[in-house]
């Protein structure tokens, strides 16, 4: 039996190499994971492609909410163009209305512009007031999957909701749990969910090596770094969870 697919989010060249070396099945390529992930630079996209595994670029022009204006729509279209030119496999999108519902009109423009690329709906989904409506919109727009924590801060806090989302999806779209997915939580989370893929940072804490960089505001005192051994261990655990029983 094939193991669960592992998507790893990374925000620099070292993280990309660690994820690939560790056996990730797909990469979510970002910048600034500390604020939930922003669009990677065109240089990082070019560096990543064409990759040995599928790479999806985050398309999010700024931190904060997902209510984007006309200028940001134009920026996101240009970033989608950069993704395609770099030879990457897909994009990760999400836009909201002020009340939290998905901005279907803007998403239709973006998904149309991304024709031929794979599509992931990101955690803007976790802010919607009506999951059933949002799932239907995602299916209608041609998204392959929804990255979601079930509306909670982390996926392990929302197992029942994630199970309901899988039922709502009814095989029309993949529900990919993400946020707080670590080796010590998958044993509790995944046996209860009929999912085929999971999303994780597979990272470790790394204190700053130069205190002056912290003092000057150039670095945080503690950052998370994608770790090859953690990716490898997570992939092995996912394979074990899917292994046939005797």
N, C-alpha and C positions, 0 to 999 in steps of 0.2 A: 504494500500500500504506500502511495506517495505521501511524503510528509507535508505538513502545513507550510505554505509559502511564507517566507520571512522578508518583509520590507524594512530596511534600515534607513533612518533619516540622518543625514550628515550635512555639515555646513563648511567644510574645507577640504583641501586636497588630501590631507593625511587621513581624515575621516573616510573619504571615498575609498582610498586604498585599503584601509582597515576593514571596511564593510565587504569589499570584494574578496580580500584575502581570507576573511572569516567565513565566507560561503553564503552571503546574502543573496537572495533570489531577485531582489529588486531594490533600487536605491531611490529615496526621495531626496533630491538635491536642493539645498536651501542656502541661505545665509542667515545669520542671527537666530539660531535655534533658541537662544535664551529668551526671546520674545515670541516664541511659537513658530518661527521660521518665516523668512522673507525671500524674495526673488534672489537667486544667486546671480553673481555678476556674469556678464557675457563671457569673460575670460575663463571663469570656472566652468561654465557650460561647455565651452570649446575644449577645455582640458579633459572634461569627462567623456566626450564623445569622439568616435563611436565606442561605447563601452562594451565589455564582455557580458554584462547583464543589463536588463532594461533600467534606464534612468529616467525618472519623471522629475521635471523642474517645478518647484513651487512658484506660482505666479501670485505674488502678494506684494504690492509696491511700498507698503509702510506698515508699522505696527499699529495696534489699536483695533478698532472695530472693522467690520467688513462692508461698511456702507461707503461705496466708492462713487466719485463724481465723474463727469465727462473727461476731464484731463487724465484721471487715473485709468479710465477705460482705455484711452489711447496708449498710455504707458503699458498696460497689460497686453494689449494687442502687439505692441513692439517686442515685448518680452517673449510672447508666444512665437513670434517670428525668429527671435534669437534661439529659442529652443529647437525649432525646426532646422535652422541653419547649422546648429551644432551637431545634428544627427541624433538627438535624444529621442526616447520612445514616447514620451507623453508629458502632460502638464497636470498640475494639481491646482484646482480652482475653487473659489467660493465667494459669493457676494450676497449681501443681505439688504433688506429694506429696514427702515428705522425701527419697525416693530419686531424685528428678528426673523421674519419670514424670508425665505430665499428670494432674491431679486431675479425672478425668472426671465424678465426681459433682458437684463444685462447678461445673465448667464447664457441666454440663447445667442447673443452677439458674440460672446467669448468662445463658446463651444463651436459655433459656426466658423469662427476665425481659426480655430484649432483643428479643423477638418483633417483627418488622416493621422492625428496624434491620439495616443491613449488618453483617457480622462479619469481623474480621481476627484471626487467632491470632498473638500477638506472639512475641518471641524467647525466652519461656519454653520454646518448642519446641527451642531450641538446646541445652538442658540434658538432654534426654531420652536414656535409654540405648538406645532402640529406635525409630529413625525410622519404620519401617514401621507399627508399632503406633500411633504418634502421628499419622501421616497418616490412618490409618483412623478414629481417634477424631475428628479434625478434620472429616473428611468426614461422619461419622455425625451430628455435632452441627450441621451446616449452615454451617460457616465457608466464606466465599467464597475466602479466600486464607490462606497462611501466610507471614508475614514472617520470613525466616531468613538467617543468615550461614553456613549449612551446618555449624553447630557450632563454627566458628572465631571468633576475635575479630573478623575482618572477612571479608566475602564473597569478595574476591579471593584469599584464602588457601585457599579451599575450593571451587574450581571443580569438581573431580571429584565431590565430595559433592553439590553443588548439582545437577549433571547427574543423579546417581542419584536425588535427590529428585524431579526432574521426571519421571523414569521411574516412580518409585513412585506419584506422583500420578496418572499415566495419564489426564490430562484431567479428573479428578474434582474437582480443586481447583487454584487457581493457586498456584504457588511464586513468591514475590516476593523476590528478593535484596535485602538491605539490610545496612548497616554497612560503611563504607569505600568506598561507591560514589561515585566522583568522575569528573570528565571524563577524567582521565588513567588511569582503570582500566576504563572501560566497553569500550574497544576490545579489551581482553584478555578480559574476562569474558563479555560478551554474545554474541559470535559462536559461543560453545561451548554456549550455553544456549537451549533452546526455551521462553523465557518471554515473557510479554506485558506485564509491568509491573515497574518497579524502584522502590526506595525510597532517598531520599537527603536529607541535610540541606541541600545546596546552600549551604553556609555559608562564611564567611571569618573569619579571626582578627581580633579587634578588641581592642587593648590598652585597659585602663581609662583613662578620661580624668581621673580624680581620684584621686591616690595616697592621699588621706586615707580615701576609701571602702574601699580595699584594706586600709589599716592598721587600720581599725575593724572589719574583717570583714564589711562590707556588700556587697562585690563581690570577684570574683576578679581577679587581675592581667591575665588574658587570657580573653576569652570568644569564643564563636562566634556570628556573626550571619547570619541568612538573607539572602542577597544576590540582588537581582533579576536582575542581569546573569549571575550564575552559574546561576540557575534557567533563564534564557532560553538560555544556552549549552548547558546539559545537555539541555534539550528539543530543541534543534536537532541535537545530536549523536545523540540517540536516533532522531530522525526520519531522519537520514542513514544510520544503521545499518540501518534498515528499508526504505530506499529501494530500488526495483527496479533491478537492474543492467542495463546496455545489452546 
